[in-house]
Amino acid sequence: MSAASTDVVIVGAGVAGLAVAAALHERDVDAVVFEARDRVGGRLFSAAPPGERRLDLGATWFWPQERRVRALVDALDIASFAEHPAGDAMYHVDGGAQRLDGNPFDTACFRFGDGADSLALALADRLPTGALALGTPVRRVEHDDERLVVVADRYTMRATHVVIAVPPALASSAIEFVPGLPEPLAGVAASTPVWMGSTTKVVIRYPTRFWRARGLAGSAISHVGPIRELHDISGPDGEPPALFGFVTGPADAPTVGADDVIAQLVEIFGPDAAHATDVSIQDWRREAWTSPALRGRLDDYRTYGHAVYQQPSWEGRLHWSSTETATDSPGHVEGALAAAERTAEAVLGARDSSR
């Protein structure tokens, strides 16, 4: 079967890949996004029990200095609100929890009114019909003289440029590159940690924000676990009342259970914490389209924003555009947008120079 053709194939419909696609389509460059999951957003993932407000099980915050996120929020008319860090925090060690004077664990930041993945959903809505293929894992990328060939489930596509908008270690593990990636790119990509790839995020909903009534911020640091870090993730008007925490551990450790989560929160906040209405657990270690095999061995964060990602490889045709590749705010939504900005400029620059 002959391959269809486009200007650019983008691998991954997280916010980076979608931002590249939107920027290119605005400049009349044809781009197709292949996404392995049946949803957009990647690590921007918001969910809720039926009939309730969605809360973030992936990325949550952005900060005042992050100009790209703020500009995109404004351009897409996405609701956002300031986080509420006021109140005292808790410190949890063997033997119990103690109340701190103030909250040293939170800083002024912002949240997305309808969940962080509202950014991805809004960007996807801007793409023309046929520009996004969900449920379409990319299996192979081939360098074929003047063009690249992308082999995905259900599609084979020839393109002038290919954008890898998934974590480099995942691409290295899940995609066959023919011929292989050059060194040192291949080694750096295979060893770059996946942001949130070793993390489980837990969101716990309650009938009331009982912690606020006691002058607590809802924040805590624990040296006991399983949750190591806690924050208030209630909605913009305090509804639904909720806390969230991060669980870290070896790649082969079992996913934390709801009973263990509640038991720990009772130790920290007292008996009111026993009355949760819902416990949502998102183990990013188990997400095949986020975390590669052997992910527990990836711990050298100095590879973030590495020089090998800043210029396209394969004669300027293969681009790297996940948050891990950014020199500005790697790991954040801002980093994903910075990488997307760099990539779009490179593709457009190559087009303009060839005219």
Backbone torsions as a table, in degrees:
resi	resn	phi	psi	omega
1	MET	NA	129.1	178.8
2	SER	-71.5	150.6	-177.2
3	ALA	-86.0	141.1	169.9
4	ALA	-71.1	168.5	-176.2
5	SER	-130.2	149.5	173.3
6	THR	-153.0	170.4	177.7
7	ASP	-72.2	-46.7	-173.0
8	VAL	-138.6	133.6	167.8
9	VAL	-107.4	131.4	179.5
10	ILE	-113.1	126.2	-179.4
11	VAL	-98.3	107.3	178.5
12	GLY	111.6	125.2	-179.9
13	ALA	-107.3	39.1	164.3
14	GLY	-74.2	-174.4	-175.4
15	VAL	-65.6	-31.3	178.4
16	ALA	-65.9	-51.5	-178.8
17	GLY	-61.8	-41.2	179.5
18	LEU	-68.3	-36.1	178.3
19	ALA	-66.8	-39.4	174.8
20	VAL	-61.6	-48.1	-178.4
21	ALA	-59.5	-45.2	-179.3
22	ALA	-63.0	-42.8	-179.3
23	ALA	-64.9	-39.0	-179.7
24	LEU	-70.6	-42.6	179.1
25	HIS	-63.7	-33.2	177.0
26	GLU	-62.9	-25.0	179.5
27	ARG	-105.7	22.4	174.3
28	ASP	63.0	33.2	172.7
29	VAL	-104.0	123.0	179.5
30	ASP	-71.1	130.5	179.1
31	ALA	-142.6	139.6	177.3
32	VAL	-120.4	133.3	179.7
33	VAL	-105.3	124.2	173.7
34	PHE	-103.6	125.7	-178.6
35	GLU	-126.1	127.2	-177.7
36	ALA	-68.9	-35.8	-179.0
37	ARG	-76.4	171.7	175.5
38	ASP	-94.6	18.0	177.2
39	ARG	-144.6	162.2	171.7
40	VAL	-93.7	168.1	173.0
41	GLY	114.2	-31.0	-178.3
42	GLY	58.7	-118.6	-179.8
43	ARG	-81.8	2.2	165.5
44	LEU	-94.0	104.5	-172.1
45	PHE	-143.9	118.0	-178.0
46	SER	-122.2	138.7	-175.1
47	ALA	-148.8	166.5	-179.1
48	ALA	-160.6	153.1	166.8
49	PRO	-62.2	158.6	-178.0
50	PRO	-53.0	131.5	175.3
51	GLY	82.8	3.3	-178.2
52	GLU	-113.8	163.8	178.4
53	ARG	-67.6	140.6	179.4
54	ARG	-74.7	141.3	175.3
55	LEU	-125.7	159.8	-170.5
56	ASP	-84.2	126.7	171.6
57	LEU	-103.7	3.1	174.4
58	GLY	-129.3	-132.2	179.6
59	ALA	-57.3	144.3	-173.3
60	THR	-126.7	-48.0	-166.8
61	TRP	-107.0	159.5	156.9
62	PHE	-140.9	161.1	-168.1
63	TRP	-115.8	159.0	-173.6
64	PRO	-56.4	-33.5	-176.9
65	GLN	-81.2	-3.4	-175.7
66	GLU	-87.9	88.3	-169.8
67	ARG	-67.8	-32.7	-176.6
68	ARG	-69.3	-41.7	178.3
69	VAL	-64.0	-45.7	-179.1
70	ARG	-60.7	-42.8	-180.0
71	ALA	-63.8	-40.0	179.9
72	LEU	-70.0	-40.8	176.4
73	VAL	-57.1	-44.3	-179.7
74	ASP	-68.6	-43.1	-177.4
75	ALA	-65.2	-35.2	-178.0
76	LEU	-92.4	-0.3	-178.9
77	ASP	57.0	46.7	178.2
78	ILE	-89.4	129.8	177.8
79	ALA	-67.9	140.1	174.6
80	SER	-143.4	163.6	-179.8
81	PHE	-151.4	156.8	-179.1
82	ALA	-78.0	136.7	175.0
83	GLU	-65.2	157.6	-176.0
84	HIS	-119.1	86.2	-174.9
85	PRO	-86.1	1.1	-175.0
86	ALA	-63.9	148.6	179.2
87	GLY	117.3	176.1	-179.4
88	ASP	-91.3	150.0	176.5
89	ALA	-101.4	170.9	178.5
90	MET	-118.9	150.2	179.5
91	TYR	-127.3	119.1	-168.4
92	HIS	-113.3	121.0	178.4
93	VAL	-135.0	174.0	173.5
94	ASP	-54.8	129.6	-179.3
95	GLY	102.5	-10.7	176.4
96	GLY	137.7	-172.5	-178.2
97	ALA	-120.6	146.1	177.2
98	GLN	-124.5	150.1	-179.8
99	ARG	-87.6	133.1	177.0
100	LEU	-95.7	159.7	176.8
101	ASP	-89.2	98.6	-176.5
102	GLY	96.2	-172.5	-174.1
103	ASN	-129.7	92.5	179.6
104	PRO	-81.3	-0.4	-171.3
105	PHE	-98.9	-16.8	-178.0
106	ASP	-117.5	148.3	173.7
107	THR	-125.2	168.4	179.3
108	ALA	-62.6	125.5	179.8
109	CYS	-154.4	-177.9	-176.8
110	PHE	-127.2	157.7	175.8
111	ARG	-126.9	164.3	179.6
112	PHE	-95.2	128.5	-170.5
113	GLY	-59.6	-36.0	-179.8
114	ASP	-117.6	32.2	178.6
115	GLY	93.5	149.3	-176.9
116	ALA	-62.8	-31.3	-177.5
117	ASP	-72.5	-3.3	172.2
118	SER	-62.4	-28.0	174.2
119	LEU	-62.0	-49.5	-178.8
120	ALA	-65.2	-41.9	-179.9
121	LEU	-62.2	-41.1	180.0
122	ALA	-68.5	-39.3	176.7
123	LEU	-64.8	-42.0	179.2
124	ALA	-61.3	-36.7	179.5
125	ASP	-64.6	-21.1	-179.4
126	ARG	-82.3	-13.0	-176.3
127	LEU	-80.3	147.5	178.2
128	PRO	-69.9	160.5	178.3
129	THR	-57.2	133.9	178.9
130	GLY	89.8	-3.4	-177.3
131	ALA	-87.9	-5.8	-177.6
132	LEU	-133.0	125.2	177.8
133	ALA	-119.4	109.1	177.4
134	LEU	-85.7	163.9	179.8
135	GLY	60.0	35.5	-173.0
136	THR	-132.7	78.4	177.3
137	PRO	-64.5	139.3	173.3
138	VAL	-87.8	128.2	-176.7
139	ARG	-103.7	-31.2	-174.8
140	ARG	-151.8	143.3	172.3
141	VAL	-126.8	123.3	-176.4
142	GLU	-114.3	138.5	173.1
143	HIS	-89.9	114.1	-172.6
144	ASP	-125.1	79.6	178.6
145	ASP	54.3	-105.1	-172.5
146	GLU	-81.7	-20.2	-176.6
147	ARG	-134.2	170.4	174.8
148	LEU	-106.8	151.7	178.0
149	VAL	-119.6	125.1	179.6
150	VAL	-108.6	122.6	179.6
151	VAL	-107.5	115.7	-178.8
152	ALA	-127.6	165.4	173.8
153	ASP	-60.9	122.8	176.6
154	ARG	83.9	-12.2	-176.4
155	TYR	-140.9	148.2	162.2
156	THR	-128.1	128.0	-171.4
157	MET	-134.7	130.1	172.1
158	ARG	-92.2	141.6	-177.3
159	ALA	-150.0	153.6	174.4
160	THR	-74.7	-36.6	179.8
161	HIS	-131.5	147.9	171.7
162	VAL	-126.1	133.2	179.8
163	VAL	-111.5	121.9	175.6
164	ILE	-93.0	101.2	-176.0
165	ALA	-109.5	33.6	171.6
166	VAL	-122.4	164.9	-179.6
167	PRO	-53.3	135.8	-177.5
168	PRO	-55.2	-39.9	-179.8
169	ALA	-65.0	-35.1	176.5
170	LEU	-67.1	-44.5	178.0
171	ALA	-61.0	-42.8	179.8
172	SER	-61.0	-35.4	-177.2
173	SER	-83.5	-37.4	-168.4
174	ALA	-100.8	-17.1	-174.9
175	ILE	-116.5	133.0	173.8
176	GLU	-87.4	121.6	177.3
177	PHE	-102.0	125.4	-174.9
178	VAL	-125.7	115.4	-5.7
179	PRO	-68.8	176.3	-177.4
180	GLY	-62.2	159.9	177.3
181	LEU	-63.5	145.4	179.2
182	PRO	-72.4	155.5	170.2
183	GLU	-85.4	147.3	5.8
184	PRO	-86.4	2.8	-177.0
185	LEU	-55.7	-45.5	-176.2
186	ALA	-59.4	-44.0	-179.0
187	GLY	-68.8	-40.4	179.9
188	VAL	-67.1	-44.2	-179.0
189	ALA	-61.2	-42.4	-177.8
190	ALA	-68.2	-22.1	-174.6
191	SER	-108.1	1.6	-179.1
192	THR	-77.9	121.7	-179.6
193	PRO	-60.9	146.0	175.4
194	VAL	-86.6	122.4	178.4
195	TRP	-61.9	125.2	-175.7
196	MET	73.9	1.5	-176.3
197	GLY	-70.4	-16.6	177.2
198	SER	-109.9	19.1	-169.8
199	THR	-119.1	144.0	166.0
200	THR	-112.1	131.8	178.1
201	LYS	-108.8	134.9	-177.5
202	VAL	-122.5	129.1	175.4
203	VAL	-115.9	126.8	-176.2
204	ILE	-119.5	117.4	-179.0
205	ARG	-95.3	146.7	-178.3
206	TYR	-133.7	162.6	176.4
207	PRO	-68.3	-32.9	-179.8
208	THR	-141.8	162.5	172.6
209	ARG	-87.9	72.8	-175.6
210	PHE	-59.7	-28.6	-179.4
211	TRP	-67.0	-36.4	178.5
212	ARG	-65.8	-37.7	178.7
213	ALA	-61.9	-22.4	179.2
214	ARG	-100.3	10.5	179.0
215	GLY	77.2	19.4	179.8
216	LEU	-99.5	147.3	179.7
217	ALA	-80.2	-17.9	-173.9
218	GLY	89.4	4.5	-179.4
219	SER	-98.0	147.1	178.1
220	ALA	-158.7	151.4	167.7
221	ILE	-117.6	134.8	-178.1
222	SER	-125.2	134.4	172.4
223	HIS	-102.8	11.3	-178.4
224	VAL	-107.4	-47.4	177.5
225	GLY	86.6	178.8	10.2
226	PRO	-72.8	-29.6	177.4
227	ILE	-77.0	131.2	-179.3
228	ARG	-98.4	-19.8	-173.5
229	GLU	-149.8	133.0	-177.6
230	LEU	-128.4	148.3	177.7
231	HIS	-150.1	160.7	173.0
232	ASP	-78.4	128.5	177.1
233	ILE	-124.6	25.5	178.3
234	SER	-59.8	157.3	-180.0
235	GLY	-66.2	177.0	-173.6
236	PRO	-61.7	-26.9	177.5
237	ASP	-105.7	17.5	-178.3
238	GLY	84.0	0.7	-179.3
239	GLU	-119.4	131.4	-4.4
240	PRO	-78.8	148.4	174.7
241	PRO	-64.9	130.7	-177.0
242	ALA	-160.8	151.2	171.0
243	LEU	-116.9	156.9	170.9
244	PHE	-139.3	155.3	-179.4
245	GLY	-144.7	160.8	176.5
246	PHE	-107.1	132.8	173.7
247	VAL	-113.0	126.7	176.0
248	THR	-120.1	155.2	-179.4
249	GLY	173.9	176.5	179.8
250	PRO	-58.0	153.2	-178.0
251	ALA	-60.8	-29.7	-177.1
252	ASP	-94.4	4.7	178.0
253	ALA	-71.9	145.9	179.4
254	PRO	-66.8	154.9	176.1
255	THR	-64.9	136.4	-179.4
256	VAL	-60.0	146.6	178.3
257	GLY	-100.5	156.9	-178.4
258	ALA	-61.0	-37.7	-178.8
259	ASP	-63.1	-40.1	178.7
260	ASP	-66.7	-37.7	177.6
261	VAL	-61.7	-50.9	-178.0
262	ILE	-63.0	-41.2	179.2
263	ALA	-59.3	-40.4	179.1
264	GLN	-68.3	-41.3	-179.8
265	LEU	-65.7	-33.9	175.0
266	VAL	-64.1	-40.0	176.9
267	GLU	-61.7	-36.3	-176.3
268	ILE	-83.0	-47.0	-169.9
269	PHE	-109.4	-7.8	179.9
270	GLY	96.6	-175.4	-170.8
271	PRO	-63.7	-24.9	177.9
272	ASP	-58.6	-28.2	-177.3
273	ALA	-70.8	-10.3	179.9
274	ALA	-74.8	-16.4	-168.7
275	HIS	-99.6	48.6	177.5
276	ALA	-69.9	145.6	175.5
277	THR	-94.3	-19.6	179.2
278	ASP	-163.4	140.9	172.9
279	VAL	-125.1	114.8	178.7
280	SER	-106.3	130.3	-175.6
281	ILE	-122.9	119.8	178.3
282	GLN	-116.9	104.3	-179.2
283	ASP	-93.2	98.8	-177.0
284	TRP	-69.2	-17.7	175.5
285	ARG	-64.8	-26.4	-176.1
286	ARG	-94.9	1.8	-178.9
287	GLU	-85.2	107.7	-175.7
288	ALA	-61.1	-28.9	-177.9
289	TRP	-98.1	16.0	170.6
290	THR	-122.1	-50.2	-170.4
291	SER	-110.4	126.9	178.3
292	PRO	-78.0	169.1	172.7
293	ALA	-61.6	152.1	-179.5
294	LEU	61.7	26.1	-177.1
295	ARG	-60.3	-26.0	-178.3
296	GLY	-66.3	-16.7	-179.6
297	ARG	-86.4	-6.0	-175.4
298	LEU	-92.9	108.2	-177.4
299	ASP	-143.0	11.9	-179.6
300	ASP	-97.3	88.5	-176.8
301	TYR	-74.0	-3.3	174.2
302	ARG	-67.3	-15.2	177.2
303	THR	-75.5	-13.4	178.2
304	TYR	-62.8	133.7	-179.7
305	GLY	67.2	21.4	-176.9
306	HIS	-57.4	151.4	-177.7
307	ALA	-60.0	-28.9	-177.8
308	VAL	-66.2	-20.2	-179.9
309	TYR	-87.3	-13.2	-169.9
310	GLN	-81.8	-18.1	176.1
311	GLN	-123.1	140.8	178.8
312	PRO	-64.9	148.0	178.3
313	SER	-99.4	-175.4	180.0
314	TRP	50.2	59.5	176.0
315	GLU	58.5	37.1	174.8
316	GLY	80.1	16.3	-174.6
317	ARG	-109.1	-18.6	-176.2
318	LEU	-111.6	117.0	-172.0
319	HIS	-112.7	150.9	-177.8
320	TRP	-117.9	121.8	-165.3
321	SER	-141.9	30.7	172.5
322	SER	-94.0	169.4	-178.3
323	THR	-59.8	-29.3	179.8
324	GLU	-65.4	-20.2	-176.7
325	THR	-91.2	-5.1	-174.4
326	ALA	-79.3	144.0	172.2
327	THR	-86.7	-17.1	-179.9
328	ASP	-112.7	118.6	175.7
329	SER	56.0	46.8	177.9
330	PRO	-62.1	140.5	-176.5
331	GLY	94.1	-20.5	-179.5
332	HIS	-96.0	167.8	170.2
333	VAL	-59.6	-38.6	177.1
334	GLU	-57.7	-40.4	177.9
335	GLY	-63.6	-40.7	177.0
336	ALA	-61.1	-41.2	179.7
337	LEU	-71.0	-33.9	175.9
338	ALA	-64.8	-42.9	177.4
339	ALA	-64.1	-40.1	178.3
340	ALA	-63.6	-40.7	179.1
341	GLU	-61.4	-47.0	178.2
342	ARG	-58.9	-44.6	-177.3
343	THR	-65.6	-46.5	-179.8
344	ALA	-60.7	-40.9	178.7
345	GLU	-63.5	-38.8	179.8
346	ALA	-66.1	-44.3	-179.9
347	VAL	-65.3	-44.7	-180.0
348	LEU	-66.2	-37.6	177.7
349	GLY	-63.6	-41.1	177.8
350	ALA	-65.2	-39.1	178.6
351	ARG	-64.1	-46.2	-176.5
352	ASP	-65.7	-35.1	-178.7
353	SER	-73.8	-21.0	-179.4
354	SER	-86.8	-6.5	-178.2
355	ARG	-80.1	NA	NA
